[in-house]
Amino acid sequence: MHRSPLAVRVLLVGGAAGDSGVQRSLRRSEQLPYHLSVALQNGLSVDELSEAITHLAFYAGWPNAMTAINQLKKITDEHDA
C-alpha cells in the first residue's frame, strides 16, 4: 500500500476532524519533503501532487499550501539537477 499521498494529506490538513487535528499537523511541514519524495517514487506525478496540494489548500490554508508547493518545487529541482 502506498501511503505517501495519504501522509501528505495528513501533514497538510490533519489526521483528525476538527481544529485540534489541523493544528497538530500544520506544525509538521518539515516532514513534507520526505513524504513528497516518496510519493514521487511511488509513481505520483508532480502535477498530481500539485493538484492535491491545491485542493487541500482550502482546508489547510493557502500559506501552508504554498509551503508545500515550494517544497515540491525544491524536490523536483534537486531531482532534475
Residue, then its C-alpha position, 0 to 999 in steps of 0.5 A: m500500500h502506498r501511503s505517501p499521498l495519504a501522509v501528505r494529506v495528513l501533514l497538510v490538513g490533519g489526521a483528525a476532524g476538527d481544529s485540534g487535528v489541523q493544528r497538530s499537523l500544520r506544525r509538521s511541514e518539515q516532514l513534507p519533503y520526505h513524504l513528497s519524495v516518496a510519493l514521487q517514487n511511488g509513481l505520483s506525478v508532480d502535477e498530481l501532487s500539485e493538484a492535491i496540494t491545491h485542493l487541500a489548500f482550502y482546508a489547510g490554508w493557502p500559506n501552508a499550501m504554498t509551503a508545500i508547493n515550494q517544497l515540491k518545487k525544491i524536490t523536483d529541482e534537486h531531482d532534475a539537477 
